[in-house]
Amino acid sequence: MVQENKVITKDVILDNGLTVKRDGSVLKNKEKMFKLKDGDCINSNGDMVTTSAEEREIKSNASPEKDKSQ
């Protein structure tokens, strides 16, 4: 895991309370939600950007109940 071009050596707590573990696991309230894959990025708000060419989209992992049809 890399943050600002540096390998992280401890868990990172995002602005929205999500925790990113050194192994790429993302937790909410100490429960694993998903694991980042090679090339995935997550910003401080918990929005995940998949960077593969065919799946380039922004997902709001911080608010899974958010209505995406708006």
Summary of the structure (lengths in Angstrom):
residues: 70
radius of gyration: 12.2
end to end distance: 32.9
largest distance: 38.6
contacts: 151
relative contact order: 0.17
helix: 4%
strand: 39%
